[in-house]
Amino acid sequence: MAKITIDGVCLEVPENKNVLECALDAGIYIPHLCHHKDLSPLGSCRMCVVEVEGQEGVTTSCTLKAKDGMVIRTKTPELDRLRMLALELLLTGHPEDCSTCPKYGNCELQTLIQYIGPKTGRLKMRTKGFRPQENNPLLLHDMNRCVLCGRCVRACNELRGVKVLQYQKKDLETYVGTLHNKLLKDADCRFCGACAEVCPTGTIRDKIIHTEVKREDAAVPCRHACPAHTDVPRYIRHIKNGEYDEAAAVIREKVPFPKALGYICTHVCELECKRREVSEAMSIRNIKRYAADHDTGSCWREKGKQLADTGRKVCVVGGGPAGLTAAYYLRKQGHDVTLKEALPTVGGMMAYGIPAYRLPREIIAEEAAVIEEQGVKIEVNTRVEKPAELLQEYDAVLMTIGGHKGVRLPMEGCDLEGVILNADFLRSASMGKETGIGKRIIVLGGGNVAFDCARTARRLGAEEIHLACLEARDVMTADEEEIIQAQEEGIFVHPAQTFERITGDDHVTGVDFMNVRSFSFDENRRAVIEKEEGSEHHIDADTVIFAVGQRPDITEEAGLELGRGNSIAVRDMEKDKRTSVEGIFAAGDAIYGTKSVIMAIESGREAASQIDRYLGGDGDLSEVLAPVQKPDPYIGQCPGFGYQERKEPKIDAPEDRCAGFDLFDHGICDADICAEAGRCLQCDLRLQISRPRLWGDFTESREA
């Protein structure tokens, strides 16, 4: 250690640590621009100059090594003069349009000007004349704003090892760019965002600036988009390294059904994946599936949280993903938990709505067993009619009854024989019961459930299947893969159709339709439909399946206040899941309608946290199951990185998969999984980069 003095303040610092860092760490501000804590010192901006007693002239504090006995001054008239001169030299080539710059209000150069003072105007301004590069994905380069601090070059070369950005020359003007001015994608950029993160001006910046979300959420949009906020880049990195147990453990830190989600998650994370701006989004769901399929449990079994018994009892009504999740985490918090399920097995819509060809039933049983092993008591074939009566035995009750009741549209012919509701049909098919369908089917609806109905009917032997919905093809709510695979299986898809009437006297004979010219909702969420005149047409059928939504199977006789769509009313969907009865909570599809398994899981977690606090706990469900490792920021070069194609799963041919309910999507194969994981931009590495330290952060500077 060395003892040094800065502006009269005695400090004990590591020998040979640069003086600028010593000062900043001690709360003493020295102006700087080219310096960054995570990068090698350069000293080019000359802002951090200081005087050292016993030495002639000035020296840059970022390159000055601390030695025992040093006496350093950071504020003298000569230093002020030199900094002003250095600042003016920087600003001669920097445009004066601060108020129009997207970096305005968040610019290090701007704060430096405020600290040092306005320029004197003694030096002549010059225009660089660079054309802003706007045709790169994710990043915008405007070298007219560059002050040649060199941060981006050092970040790209030293911190990341990608070595795409270098100093270049054009018409005697030095600038930062790629060799031969290639597009970043052609220069093998990894699009890690480090250059934009360290840039102190608006020179290199993100094309999309999210001001409405936190910095970490904007930086890692896949994690933010996931309803359960699973740490996607972290488990992808483990997969790339062949660490499948660790990857599965990362997922299990947030969700108890990693394997089921790997098969049927709606993967909204992929819609926000930054990689899709470069080429194609990461196959996040399939990577999750691979991790879960290859997990031995070594990282999480018998290693997670299990608090001491609290003596409090909770009853969870409904064994779907929301209920199972809540029961699992409430047990981990130490409560005695009993789950009551009306059907013969738990799983909810995972078991009775999602067909087995998408989610094999043994997977549901396997993951439900983990919850039972945690100590949750499960009672099946047990229907609860009066939840308030449970409060005589339990300290809290959670209603997670899902949406198992189909919706019948009030239209002509809706009560004819041959009209079936989606939930009833899928449940009967899942249980191996008679479904009542004929040979020619029309499914009314355009969501994933509608396609589950249509594709299930195909596997049950229906000969002709039509699916019609109000929405236009490009805004249908079903996943694109569902639509494409259904069409491959011979299902006729008819978007932008109104359902005029179901025809027939005693039994369904078909449906009359009209083409939709436009479809929207007004401010009261009522459908506004413009029909195409003269477009009436008819499709023959002997069975019509309504697949236009589901709602909870509950009445007011249950004693709870109900809301729109027969939902259970709660005080706040996310923050307060208490119902109208004290001690009774509700979560999942029962409160917000049919959504997705991952949303139900997160709703169950939220409910568990709130119930835990209600029972005297802290509500903290967090646990760390996978080893905590700091990823290496040096990602290195990867030729052709921007053009790497998404690895697709192995899927059986349509004629083979329609023969029964066996799984037909076999996921990404062993040979491709590492390559797919390697396509990740590793956006979370950006959050490791130190934030700039501005003069406004230092109290002494303000007082000075």
Secondary structure, DSSP 8 states (H G I E B T S, - for coil): -EEEEETTEEEEE-TT-BHHHHHHHTT-----SS--TTS-----S-TTEEEETTSSS-EETTT-B--TT-EEE---HHHHHHHHHHHHHHHTTS-S-GGGSTTTTS-HHHHHHHHH------S---------B--SSSEEE-GGG-----HHHHIIIIIS-----EEEEETTEEEEE-GGG--TTTTT-----HHHHH-SSSSEEESS---SS-HHHHHSHHHHHSTT---HHHHHHHHHTT-HHHHHHHHHTT-S-HHHHHHH---HHHHH-THHHHSS---HHHHHHHHHHT--STTTTTTS------S-EEEEE--SHHHHHHHHHHHHTT-EEEEE-SSSSS-THHHHTS-TTTS-HHHHHHHHHHHHHTT-EEE-S---S-GGGGGGT-SEEEE-----EE-----TTTTSBTEEEHHHHHHHHHTT------SEEEEE--SHHHHHHHHHHHHTT-SEEEEE-SS-GGG-SS-HHHHHHHHHTT-EEE-SEEEEEEE-SSB--EEEEEEEEEEEE-TTS-EEEEE-TT--EEEE-SEEEE-S-EE-S--GGGSS-B-GGG-B--SBTTTB-B-SSTTEEE-THHHH-S--HHHHHHHHHHHHHHHHHHTTS--------S------S-----TTGGG-------B--HHHHTTSSS--B--S-HHHHHHHHTT---GGGGGGS-----GGG-HHHHH-
